[in-house]
Amino acid sequence: MRSAVLQLARTRTAMDRRQVLRAAIRQLERADLYFDAVAAMEIDDRDARRAVQVLRRDIEALRRHLISLRADT
């Protein structure tokens, strides 16, 4: 896995590309857990809450996109 991530994109095999996409998806899932933790802190700031919501939506959209890319390989 690590070697697949460290390779230049143009030298990756199809299997390496799937592994890299799977690793990226897992990292985004972990990031979402951190946003859960921040949201649970109930920071009394509207801009902070809005920023967390925007970031969570963006991360979810990217995760879905990577999943579709992985399905295509």
mmCIF file of the N, C-alpha and C atoms, coordinates in Angstrom:
data_MODEL
# 
_entry.id   MODEL 
# 
loop_
_atom_site.group_PDB 
_atom_site.id 
_atom_site.type_symbol 
_atom_site.label_atom_id 
_atom_site.label_alt_id 
_atom_site.label_comp_id 
_atom_site.label_asym_id 
_atom_site.label_entity_id 
_atom_site.label_seq_id 
_atom_site.pdbx_PDB_ins_code 
_atom_site.Cartn_x 
_atom_site.Cartn_y 
_atom_site.Cartn_z 
_atom_site.occupancy 
_atom_site.B_iso_or_equiv 
_atom_site.pdbx_formal_charge 
_atom_site.auth_seq_id 
_atom_site.auth_comp_id 
_atom_site.auth_asym_id 
_atom_site.auth_atom_id 
_atom_site.pdbx_PDB_model_num 
ATOM 1   N N  . MET A 1 1  ? 0.835   -1.191 0.000   1.00 0.00 ? 1  MET A N  1 
ATOM 2   C CA . MET A 1 1  ? 0.000   0.000  0.000   1.00 0.00 ? 1  MET A CA 1 
ATOM 3   C C  . MET A 1 1  ? 0.874   1.248  0.000   1.00 0.00 ? 1  MET A C  1 
ATOM 4   N N  . ARG A 1 2  ? 1.782   1.326  0.932   1.00 0.00 ? 2  ARG A N  1 
ATOM 5   C CA . ARG A 1 2  ? 2.613   2.515  1.040   1.00 0.00 ? 2  ARG A CA 1 
ATOM 6   C C  . ARG A 1 2  ? 3.374   2.775  -0.250  1.00 0.00 ? 2  ARG A C  1 
ATOM 7   N N  . SER A 1 3  ? 3.889   1.712  -0.863  1.00 0.00 ? 3  SER A N  1 
ATOM 8   C CA . SER A 1 3  ? 4.635   1.906  -2.099  1.00 0.00 ? 3  SER A CA 1 
ATOM 9   C C  . SER A 1 3  ? 3.732   2.442  -3.207  1.00 0.00 ? 3  SER A C  1 
ATOM 10  N N  . ALA A 1 4  ? 2.475   2.019  -3.223  1.00 0.00 ? 4  ALA A N  1 
ATOM 11  C CA . ALA A 1 4  ? 1.540   2.528  -4.232  1.00 0.00 ? 4  ALA A CA 1 
ATOM 12  C C  . ALA A 1 4  ? 1.309   4.022  -4.047  1.00 0.00 ? 4  ALA A C  1 
ATOM 13  N N  . VAL A 1 5  ? 1.208   4.453  -2.801  1.00 0.00 ? 5  VAL A N  1 
ATOM 14  C CA . VAL A 1 5  ? 0.971   5.870  -2.521  1.00 0.00 ? 5  VAL A CA 1 
ATOM 15  C C  . VAL A 1 5  ? 2.193   6.695  -2.909  1.00 0.00 ? 5  VAL A C  1 
ATOM 16  N N  . LEU A 1 6  ? 3.375   6.155  -2.675  1.00 0.00 ? 6  LEU A N  1 
ATOM 17  C CA . LEU A 1 6  ? 4.599   6.911  -2.929  1.00 0.00 ? 6  LEU A CA 1 
ATOM 18  C C  . LEU A 1 6  ? 4.999   6.965  -4.402  1.00 0.00 ? 6  LEU A C  1 
ATOM 19  N N  . GLN A 1 7  ? 4.436   6.112  -5.216  1.00 0.00 ? 7  GLN A N  1 
ATOM 20  C CA . GLN A 1 7  ? 4.767   6.122  -6.644  1.00 0.00 ? 7  GLN A CA 1 
ATOM 21  C C  . GLN A 1 7  ? 4.180   7.352  -7.325  1.00 0.00 ? 7  GLN A C  1 
ATOM 22  N N  . LEU A 1 8  ? 4.849   7.775  -8.368  1.00 0.00 ? 8  LEU A N  1 
ATOM 23  C CA . LEU A 1 8  ? 4.289   8.840  -9.186  1.00 0.00 ? 8  LEU A CA 1 
ATOM 24  C C  . LEU A 1 8  ? 3.021   8.325  -9.847  1.00 0.00 ? 8  LEU A C  1 
ATOM 25  N N  . ALA A 1 9  ? 2.045   9.180  -9.984  1.00 0.00 ? 9  ALA A N  1 
ATOM 26  C CA . ALA A 1 9  ? 0.740   8.770  -10.510 1.00 0.00 ? 9  ALA A CA 1 
ATOM 27  C C  . ALA A 1 9  ? 0.852   8.082  -11.868 1.00 0.00 ? 9  ALA A C  1 
ATOM 28  N N  . ARG A 1 10 ? 1.734   8.540  -12.714 1.00 0.00 ? 10 ARG A N  1 
ATOM 29  C CA . ARG A 1 10 ? 1.824   7.963  -14.066 1.00 0.00 ? 10 ARG A CA 1 
ATOM 30  C C  . ARG A 1 10 ? 2.464   6.579  -14.078 1.00 0.00 ? 10 ARG A C  1 
ATOM 31  N N  . THR A 1 11 ? 3.106   6.177  -12.987 1.00 0.00 ? 11 THR A N  1 
ATOM 32  C CA . THR A 1 11 ? 3.747   4.855  -12.954 1.00 0.00 ? 11 THR A CA 1 
ATOM 33  C C  . THR A 1 11 ? 2.928   3.826  -12.182 1.00 0.00 ? 11 THR A C  1 
ATOM 34  N N  . ARG A 1 12 ? 1.774   4.211  -11.675 1.00 0.00 ? 12 ARG A N  1 
ATOM 35  C CA . ARG A 1 12 ? 0.939   3.285  -10.907 1.00 0.00 ? 12 ARG A CA 1 
ATOM 36  C C  . ARG A 1 12 ? 0.191   2.326  -11.825 1.00 0.00 ? 12 ARG A C  1 
ATOM 37  N N  . THR A 1 13 ? 0.086   1.098  -11.362 1.00 0.00 ? 13 THR A N  1 
ATOM 38  C CA . THR A 1 13 ? -0.743  0.124  -12.066 1.00 0.00 ? 13 THR A CA 1 
ATOM 39  C C  . THR A 1 13 ? -2.199  0.373  -11.678 1.00 0.00 ? 13 THR A C  1 
ATOM 40  N N  . ALA A 1 14 ? -3.115  -0.311 -12.333 1.00 0.00 ? 14 ALA A N  1 
ATOM 41  C CA . ALA A 1 14 ? -4.534  -0.168 -11.993 1.00 0.00 ? 14 ALA A CA 1 
ATOM 42  C C  . ALA A 1 14 ? -4.780  -0.585 -10.546 1.00 0.00 ? 14 ALA A C  1 
ATOM 43  N N  . MET A 1 15 ? -4.115  -1.649 -10.104 1.00 0.00 ? 15 MET A N  1 
ATOM 44  C CA . MET A 1 15 ? -4.272  -2.089 -8.712  1.00 0.00 ? 15 MET A CA 1 
ATOM 45  C C  . MET A 1 15 ? -3.706  -1.055 -7.747  1.00 0.00 ? 15 MET A C  1 
ATOM 46  N N  . ASP A 1 16 ? -2.562  -0.475 -8.079  1.00 0.00 ? 16 ASP A N  1 
ATOM 47  C CA . ASP A 1 16 ? -1.982  0.582  -7.245  1.00 0.00 ? 16 ASP A CA 1 
ATOM 48  C C  . ASP A 1 16 ? -2.935  1.763  -7.142  1.00 0.00 ? 16 ASP A C  1 
ATOM 49  N N  . ARG A 1 17 ? -3.538  2.131  -8.269  1.00 0.00 ? 17 ARG A N  1 
ATOM 50  C CA . ARG A 1 17 ? -4.476  3.265  -8.281  1.00 0.00 ? 17 ARG A CA 1 
ATOM 51  C C  . ARG A 1 17 ? -5.670  2.983  -7.375  1.00 0.00 ? 17 ARG A C  1 
ATOM 52  N N  . ARG A 1 18 ? -6.204  1.766  -7.415  1.00 0.00 ? 18 ARG A N  1 
ATOM 53  C CA . ARG A 1 18 ? -7.323  1.390  -6.537  1.00 0.00 ? 18 ARG A CA 1 
ATOM 54  C C  . ARG A 1 18 ? -6.909  1.473  -5.070  1.00 0.00 ? 18 ARG A C  1 
ATOM 55  N N  . GLN A 1 19 ? -5.689  1.024  -4.766  1.00 0.00 ? 19 GLN A N  1 
ATOM 56  C CA . GLN A 1 19 ? -5.208  1.072  -3.384  1.00 0.00 ? 19 GLN A CA 1 
ATOM 57  C C  . GLN A 1 19 ? -5.059  2.512  -2.900  1.00 0.00 ? 19 GLN A C  1 
ATOM 58  N N  . VAL A 1 20 ? -4.545  3.371  -3.773  1.00 0.00 ? 20 VAL A N  1 
ATOM 59  C CA . VAL A 1 20 ? -4.377  4.781  -3.413  1.00 0.00 ? 20 VAL A CA 1 
ATOM 60  C C  . VAL A 1 20 ? -5.745  5.429  -3.181  1.00 0.00 ? 20 VAL A C  1 
ATOM 61  N N  . LEU A 1 21 ? -6.698  5.143  -4.059  1.00 0.00 ? 21 LEU A N  1 
ATOM 62  C CA . LEU A 1 21 ? -8.036  5.707  -3.883  1.00 0.00 ? 21 LEU A CA 1 
ATOM 63  C C  . LEU A 1 21 ? -8.671  5.201  -2.586  1.00 0.00 ? 21 LEU A C  1 
ATOM 64  N N  . ARG A 1 22 ? -8.488  3.920  -2.280  1.00 0.00 ? 22 ARG A N  1 
ATOM 65  C CA . ARG A 1 22 ? -9.031  3.363  -1.039  1.00 0.00 ? 22 ARG A CA 1 
ATOM 66  C C  . ARG A 1 22 ? -8.408  4.050  0.177   1.00 0.00 ? 22 ARG A C  1 
ATOM 67  N N  . ALA A 1 23 ? -7.083  4.293  0.130   1.00 0.00 ? 23 ALA A N  1 
ATOM 68  C CA . ALA A 1 23 ? -6.408  4.984  1.236   1.00 0.00 ? 23 ALA A CA 1 
ATOM 69  C C  . ALA A 1 23 ? -6.923  6.415  1.373   1.00 0.00 ? 23 ALA A C  1 
ATOM 70  N N  . ALA A 1 24 ? -7.132  7.091  0.257   1.00 0.00 ? 24 ALA A N  1 
ATOM 71  C CA . ALA A 1 24 ? -7.645  8.463  0.299   1.00 0.00 ? 24 ALA A CA 1 
ATOM 72  C C  . ALA A 1 24 ? -9.052  8.498  0.883   1.00 0.00 ? 24 ALA A C  1 
ATOM 73  N N  . ILE A 1 25 ? -9.873  7.545  0.507   1.00 0.00 ? 25 ILE A N  1 
ATOM 74  C CA . ILE A 1 25 ? -11.245 7.467  1.036   1.00 0.00 ? 25 ILE A CA 1 
ATOM 75  C C  . ILE A 1 25 ? -11.210 7.267  2.543   1.00 0.00 ? 25 ILE A C  1 
ATOM 76  N N  . ARG A 1 26 ? -10.343 6.384  3.011   1.00 0.00 ? 26 ARG A N  1 
ATOM 77  C CA . ARG A 1 26 ? -10.236 6.157  4.462   1.00 0.00 ? 26 ARG A CA 1 
ATOM 78  C C  . ARG A 1 26 ? -9.784  7.418  5.192   1.00 0.00 ? 26 ARG A C  1 
ATOM 79  N N  . GLN A 1 27 ? -8.852  8.148  4.596   1.00 0.00 ? 27 GLN A N  1 
ATOM 80  C CA . GLN A 1 27 ? -8.386  9.384  5.227   1.00 0.00 ? 27 GLN A CA 1 
ATOM 81  C C  . GLN A 1 27 ? -9.518  10.403 5.334   1.00 0.00 ? 27 GLN A C  1 
ATOM 82  N N  . LEU A 1 28 ? -10.349 10.479 4.306   1.00 0.00 ? 28 LEU A N  1 
ATOM 83  C CA . LEU A 1 28 ? -11.482 11.412 4.357   1.00 0.00 ? 28 LEU A CA 1 
ATOM 84  C C  . LEU A 1 28 ? -12.489 10.978 5.419   1.00 0.00 ? 28 LEU A C  1 
ATOM 85  N N  . GLU A 1 29 ? -12.681 9.678  5.586   1.00 0.00 ? 29 GLU A N  1 
ATOM 86  C CA . GLU A 1 29 ? -13.571 9.192  6.642   1.00 0.00 ? 29 GLU A CA 1 
ATOM 87  C C  . GLU A 1 29 ? -13.026 9.564  8.017   1.00 0.00 ? 29 GLU A C  1 
ATOM 88  N N  . ARG A 1 30 ? -11.714 9.489  8.173   1.00 0.00 ? 30 ARG A N  1 
ATOM 89  C CA . ARG A 1 30 ? -11.101 9.901  9.446   1.00 0.00 ? 30 ARG A CA 1 
ATOM 90  C C  . ARG A 1 30 ? -11.277 11.399 9.677   1.00 0.00 ? 30 ARG A C  1 
ATOM 91  N N  . ALA A 1 31 ? -11.118 12.173 8.613   1.00 0.00 ? 31 ALA A N  1 
ATOM 92  C CA . ALA A 1 31 ? -11.288 13.622 8.740   1.00 0.00 ? 31 ALA A CA 1 
ATOM 93  C C  . ALA A 1 31 ? -12.697 13.950 9.210   1.00 0.00 ? 31 ALA A C  1 
ATOM 94  N N  . ASP A 1 32 ? -13.684 13.209 8.701   1.00 0.00 ? 32 ASP A N  1 
ATOM 95  C CA . ASP A 1 32 ? -15.059 13.440 9.111   1.00 0.00 ? 32 ASP A CA 1 
ATOM 96  C C  . ASP A 1 32 ? -15.234 13.195 10.611  1.00 0.00 ? 32 ASP A C  1 
ATOM 97  N N  . LEU A 1 33 ? -14.512 12.216 11.144  1.00 0.00 ? 33 LEU A N  1 
ATOM 98  C CA . LEU A 1 33 ? -14.572 11.974 12.594  1.00 0.00 ? 33 LEU A CA 1 
ATOM 99  C C  . LEU A 1 33 ? -14.042 13.173 13.378  1.00 0.00 ? 33 LEU A C  1 
ATOM 100 N N  . TYR A 1 34 ? -13.004 13.815 12.862  1.00 0.00 ? 34 TYR A N  1 
ATOM 101 C CA . TYR A 1 34 ? -12.474 15.001 13.529  1.00 0.00 ? 34 TYR A CA 1 
ATOM 102 C C  . TYR A 1 34 ? -13.494 16.142 13.484  1.00 0.00 ? 34 TYR A C  1 
ATOM 103 N N  . PHE A 1 35 ? -14.191 16.273 12.368  1.00 0.00 ? 35 PHE A N  1 
ATOM 104 C CA . PHE A 1 35 ? -15.222 17.311 12.303  1.00 0.00 ? 35 PHE A CA 1 
ATOM 105 C C  . PHE A 1 35 ? -16.365 16.994 13.266  1.00 0.00 ? 35 PHE A C  1 
ATOM 106 N N  . ASP A 1 36 ? -16.680 15.717 13.452  1.00 0.00 ? 36 ASP A N  1 
ATOM 107 C CA . ASP A 1 36 ? -17.666 15.332 14.470  1.00 0.00 ? 36 ASP A CA 1 
ATOM 108 C C  . ASP A 1 36 ? -17.221 15.808 15.842  1.00 0.00 ? 36 ASP A C  1 
ATOM 109 N N  . ALA A 1 37 ? -15.945 15.624 16.134  1.00 0.00 ? 37 ALA A N  1 
ATOM 110 C CA . ALA A 1 37 ? -15.410 16.032 17.434  1.00 0.00 ? 37 ALA A CA 1 
ATOM 111 C C  . ALA A 1 37 ? -15.504 17.547 17.610  1.00 0.00 ? 37 ALA A C  1 
ATOM 112 N N  . VAL A 1 38 ? -15.165 18.281 16.572  1.00 0.00 ? 38 VAL A N  1 
ATOM 113 C CA . VAL A 1 38 ? -15.248 19.745 16.652  1.00 0.00 ? 38 VAL A CA 1 
ATOM 114 C C  . VAL A 1 38 ? -16.695 20.178 16.828  1.00 0.00 ? 38 VAL A C  1 
ATOM 115 N N  . ALA A 1 39 ? -17.603 19.570 16.087  1.00 0.00 ? 39 ALA A N  1 
ATOM 116 C CA . ALA A 1 39 ? -19.024 19.920 16.198  1.00 0.00 ? 39 ALA A CA 1 
ATOM 117 C C  . ALA A 1 39 ? -19.541 19.615 17.604  1.00 0.00 ? 39 ALA A C  1 
ATOM 118 N N  . ALA A 1 40 ? -19.060 18.541 18.202  1.00 0.00 ? 40 ALA A N  1 
ATOM 119 C CA . ALA A 1 40 ? -19.509 18.165 19.543  1.00 0.00 ? 40 ALA A CA 1 
ATOM 120 C C  . ALA A 1 40 ? -19.014 19.136 20.612  1.00 0.00 ? 40 ALA A C  1 
ATOM 121 N N  . MET A 1 41 ? -18.029 19.927 20.301  1.00 0.00 ? 41 MET A N  1 
ATOM 122 C CA . MET A 1 41 ? -17.504 20.910 21.258  1.00 0.00 ? 41 MET A CA 1 
ATOM 123 C C  . MET A 1 41 ? -18.447 22.094 21.430  1.00 0.00 ? 41 MET A C  1 
ATOM 124 N N  . GLU A 1 42 ? -19.454 22.158 20.569  1.00 0.00 ? 42 GLU A N  1 
ATOM 125 C CA . GLU A 1 42 ? -20.468 23.208 20.645  1.00 0.00 ? 42 GLU A CA 1 
ATOM 126 C C  . GLU A 1 42 ? -19.849 24.598 20.797  1.00 0.00 ? 42 GLU A C  1 
ATOM 127 N N  . ILE A 1 43 ? -18.970 24.914 19.879  1.00 0.00 ? 43 ILE A N  1 
ATOM 128 C CA . ILE A 1 43 ? -18.357 26.243 19.865  1.00 0.00 ? 43 ILE A CA 1 
ATOM 129 C C  . ILE A 1 43 ? -19.448 27.248 19.546  1.00 0.00 ? 43 ILE A C  1 
ATOM 130 N N  . ASP A 1 44 ? -19.603 28.217 20.397  1.00 0.00 ? 44 ASP A N  1 
ATOM 131 C CA . ASP A 1 44 ? -20.688 29.180 20.250  1.00 0.00 ? 44 ASP A CA 1 
ATOM 132 C C  . ASP A 1 44 ? -20.303 30.280 19.268  1.00 0.00 ? 44 ASP A C  1 
ATOM 133 N N  . ASP A 1 45 ? -20.131 29.868 18.008  1.00 0.00 ? 45 ASP A N  1 
ATOM 134 C CA . ASP A 1 45 ? -19.772 30.817 16.974  1.00 0.00 ? 45 ASP A CA 1 
ATOM 135 C C  . ASP A 1 45 ? -20.410 30.366 15.663  1.00 0.00 ? 45 ASP A C  1 
ATOM 136 N N  . ARG A 1 46 ? -21.263 31.208 15.125  1.00 0.00 ? 46 ARG A N  1 
ATOM 137 C CA . ARG A 1 46 ? -22.006 30.852 13.919  1.00 0.00 ? 46 ARG A CA 1 
ATOM 138 C C  . ARG A 1 46 ? -21.093 30.593 12.732  1.00 0.00 ? 46 ARG A C  1 
ATOM 139 N N  . ASP A 1 47 ? -20.067 31.432 12.555  1.00 0.00 ? 47 ASP A N  1 
ATOM 140 C CA . ASP A 1 47 ? -19.147 31.255 11.434  1.00 0.00 ? 47 ASP A CA 1 
ATOM 141 C C  . ASP A 1 47 ? -18.375 29.938 11.549  1.00 0.00 ? 47 ASP A C  1 
ATOM 142 N N  . ALA A 1 48 ? -17.993 29.579 12.760  1.00 0.00 ? 48 ALA A N  1 
ATOM 143 C CA . ALA A 1 48 ? -17.277 28.310 12.965  1.00 0.00 ? 48 ALA A CA 1 
ATOM 144 C C  . ALA A 1 48 ? -18.181 27.131 12.642  1.00 0.00 ? 48 ALA A C  1 
ATOM 145 N N  . ARG A 1 49 ? -19.428 27.177 13.101  1.00 0.00 ? 49 ARG A N  1 
ATOM 146 C CA . ARG A 1 49 ? -20.374 26.088 12.789  1.00 0.00 ? 49 ARG A CA 1 
ATOM 147 C C  . ARG A 1 49 ? -20.600 25.980 11.292  1.00 0.00 ? 49 ARG A C  1 
ATOM 148 N N  . ARG A 1 50 ? -20.760 27.108 10.638  1.00 0.00 ? 50 ARG A N  1 
ATOM 149 C CA . ARG A 1 50 ? -20.985 27.120 9.197   1.00 0.00 ? 50 ARG A CA 1 
ATOM 150 C C  . ARG A 1 50 ? -19.766 26.559 8.464   1.00 0.00 ? 50 ARG A C  1 
ATOM 151 N N  . ALA A 1 51 ? -18.576 26.941 8.880   1.00 0.00 ? 51 ALA A N  1 
ATOM 152 C CA . ALA A 1 51 ? -17.352 26.444 8.238   1.00 0.00 ? 51 ALA A CA 1 
ATOM 153 C C  . ALA A 1 51 ? -17.234 24.931 8.390   1.00 0.00 ? 51 ALA A C  1 
ATOM 154 N N  . VAL A 1 52 ? -17.558 24.415 9.578   1.00 0.00 ? 52 VAL A N  1 
ATOM 155 C CA . VAL A 1 52 ? -17.520 22.962 9.790   1.00 0.00 ? 52 VAL A CA 1 
ATOM 156 C C  . VAL A 1 52 ? -18.523 22.275 8.871   1.00 0.00 ? 52 VAL A C  1 
ATOM 157 N N  . GLN A 1 53 ? -19.709 22.833 8.741   1.00 0.00 ? 53 GLN A N  1 
ATOM 158 C CA . GLN A 1 53 ? -20.717 22.238 7.863   1.00 0.00 ? 53 GLN A CA 1 
ATOM 159 C C  . GLN A 1 53 ? -20.261 22.227 6.410   1.00 0.00 ? 53 GLN A C  1 
ATOM 160 N N  . VAL A 1 54 ? -19.679 23.325 5.961   1.00 0.00 ? 54 VAL A N  1 
ATOM 161 C CA . VAL A 1 54 ? -19.195 23.414 4.580   1.00 0.00 ? 54 VAL A CA 1 
ATOM 162 C C  . VAL A 1 54 ? -18.086 22.400 4.349   1.00 0.00 ? 54 VAL A C  1 
ATOM 163 N N  . LEU A 1 55 ? -17.148 22.320 5.273   1.00 0.00 ? 55 LEU A N  1 
ATOM 164 C CA . LEU A 1 55 ? -16.044 21.374 5.124   1.00 0.00 ? 55 LEU A CA 1 
ATOM 165 C C  . LEU A 1 55 ? -16.541 19.934 5.118   1.00 0.00 ? 55 LEU A C  1 
ATOM 166 N N  . ARG A 1 56 ? -17.495 19.623 5.974   1.00 0.00 ? 56 ARG A N  1 
ATOM 167 C CA . ARG A 1 56 ? -18.036 18.262 6.010   1.00 0.00 ? 56 ARG A CA 1 
ATOM 168 C C  . ARG A 1 56 ? -18.744 17.919 4.699   1.00 0.00 ? 56 ARG A C  1 
ATOM 169 N N  . ARG A 1 57 ? -19.491 18.860 4.137   1.00 0.00 ? 57 ARG A N  1 
ATOM 170 C CA . ARG A 1 57 ? -20.148 18.615 2.847   1.00 0.00 ? 57 ARG A CA 1 
ATOM 171 C C  . ARG A 1 57 ? -19.110 18.405 1.747   1.00 0.00 ? 57 ARG A C  1 
ATOM 172 N N  . ASP A 1 58 ? -18.059 19.243 1.757   1.00 0.00 ? 58 ASP A N  1 
ATOM 173 C CA . ASP A 1 58 ? -17.015 19.116 0.737   1.00 0.00 ? 58 ASP A CA 1 
ATOM 174 C C  . ASP A 1 58 ? -16.278 17.786 0.857   1.00 0.00 ? 58 ASP A C  1 
ATOM 175 N N  . ILE A 1 59 ? -15.975 17.386 2.075   1.00 0.00 ? 59 ILE A N  1 
ATOM 176 C CA . ILE A 1 59 ? -15.290 16.107 2.287   1.00 0.00 ? 59 ILE A CA 1 
ATOM 177 C C  . ILE A 1 59 ? -16.172 14.957 1.823   1.00 0.00 ? 59 ILE A C  1 
ATOM 178 N N  . GLU A 1 60 ? -17.448 15.017 2.119   1.00 0.00 ? 60 GLU A N  1 
ATOM 179 C CA . GLU A 1 60 ? -18.363 13.951 1.697   1.00 0.00 ? 60 GLU A CA 1 
ATOM 180 C C  . GLU A 1 60 ? -18.473 13.902 0.168   1.00 0.00 ? 60 GLU A C  1 
ATOM 181 N N  . ALA A 1 61 ? -18.523 15.065 -0.463  1.00 0.00 ? 61 ALA A N  1 
ATOM 182 C CA . ALA A 1 61 ? -18.589 15.104 -1.927  1.00 0.00 ? 61 ALA A CA 1 
ATOM 183 C C  . ALA A 1 61 ? -17.308 14.516 -2.530  1.00 0.00 ? 61 ALA A C  1 
ATOM 184 N N  . LEU A 1 62 ? -16.169 14.856 -1.966  1.00 0.00 ? 62 LEU A N  1 
ATOM 185 C CA . LEU A 1 62 ? -14.907 14.313 -2.457  1.00 0.00 ? 62 LEU A CA 1 
ATOM 186 C C  . LEU A 1 62 ? -14.836 12.805 -2.231  1.00 0.00 ? 62 LEU A C  1 
ATOM 187 N N  . ARG A 1 63 ? -15.290 12.344 -1.082  1.00 0.00 ? 63 ARG A N  1 
ATOM 188 C CA . ARG A 1 63 ? -15.298 10.913 -0.781  1.00 0.00 ? 63 ARG A CA 1 
ATOM 189 C C  . ARG A 1 63 ? -16.155 10.154 -1.804  1.00 0.00 ? 63 ARG A C  1 
ATOM 190 N N  . ARG A 1 64 ? -17.355 10.674 -2.079  1.00 0.00 ? 64 ARG A N  1 
ATOM 191 C CA . ARG A 1 64 ? -18.225 10.031 -3.075  1.00 0.00 ? 64 ARG A CA 1 
ATOM 192 C C  . ARG A 1 64 ? -17.578 10.026 -4.461  1.00 0.00 ? 64 ARG A C  1 
ATOM 193 N N  . HIS A 1 65 ? -16.906 11.110 -4.801  1.00 0.00 ? 65 HIS A N  1 
ATOM 194 C CA . HIS A 1 65 ? -16.223 11.191 -6.093  1.00 0.00 ? 65 HIS A CA 1 
ATOM 195 C C  . HIS A 1 65 ? -15.111 10.145 -6.184  1.00 0.00 ? 65 HIS A C  1 
ATOM 196 N N  . LEU A 1 66 ? -14.323 10.019 -5.133  1.00 0.00 ? 66 LEU A N  1 
ATOM 197 C CA . LEU A 1 66 ? -13.244 9.034  -5.139  1.00 0.00 ? 66 LEU A CA 1 
ATOM 198 C C  . LEU A 1 66 ? -13.787 7.610  -5.202  1.00 0.00 ? 66 LEU A C  1 
ATOM 199 N N  . ILE A 1 67 ? -14.909 7.370  -4.531  1.00 0.00 ? 67 ILE A N  1 
ATOM 200 C CA . ILE A 1 67 ? -15.535 6.059  -4.602  1.00 0.00 ? 67 ILE A CA 1 
ATOM 201 C C  . ILE A 1 67 ? -15.956 5.756  -6.029  1.00 0.00 ? 67 ILE A C  1 
ATOM 202 N N  . SER A 1 68 ? -16.507 6.742  -6.719  1.00 0.00 ? 68 SER A N  1 
ATOM 203 C CA . SER A 1 68 ? -16.910 6.506  -8.114  1.00 0.00 ? 68 SER A CA 1 
ATOM 204 C C  . SER A 1 68 ? -15.695 6.290  -9.009  1.00 0.00 ? 68 SER A C  1 
ATOM 205 N N  . LEU A 1 69 ? -14.609 7.006  -8.748  1.00 0.00 ? 69 LEU A N  1 
ATOM 206 C CA . LEU A 1 69 ? -13.384 6.776  -9.516  1.00 0.00 ? 69 LEU A CA 1 
ATOM 207 C C  . LEU A 1 69 ? -12.861 5.361  -9.297  1.00 0.00 ? 69 LEU A C  1 
ATOM 208 N N  . ARG A 1 70 ? -12.905 4.930  -8.049  1.00 0.00 ? 70 ARG A N  1 
ATOM 209 C CA . ARG A 1 70 ? -12.432 3.581  -7.730  1.00 0.00 ? 70 ARG A CA 1 
ATOM 210 C C  . ARG A 1 70 ? -13.288 2.514  -8.415  1.00 0.00 ? 70 ARG A C  1 
ATOM 211 N N  . ALA A 1 71 ? -14.570 2.768  -8.499  1.00 0.00 ? 71 ALA A N  1 
ATOM 212 C CA . ALA A 1 71 ? -15.465 1.811  -9.169  1.00 0.00 ? 71 ALA A CA 1 
ATOM 213 C C  . ALA A 1 71 ? -15.173 1.734  -10.663 1.00 0.00 ? 71 ALA A C  1 
ATOM 214 N N  . ASP A 1 72 ? -14.672 2.833  -11.230 1.00 0.00 ? 72 ASP A N  1 
ATOM 215 C CA . ASP A 1 72 ? -14.391 2.872  -12.665 1.00 0.00 ? 72 ASP A CA 1 
ATOM 216 C C  . ASP A 1 72 ? -13.072 2.199  -13.033 1.00 0.00 ? 72 ASP A C  1 
ATOM 217 N N  . THR A 1 73 ? -12.209 1.937  -12.047 1.00 0.00 ? 73 THR A N  1 
ATOM 218 C CA . THR A 1 73 ? -10.912 1.333  -12.368 1.00 0.00 ? 73 THR A CA 1 
ATOM 219 C C  . THR A 1 73 ? -10.947 -0.170 -12.296 1.00 0.00 ? 73 THR A C  1 
# 
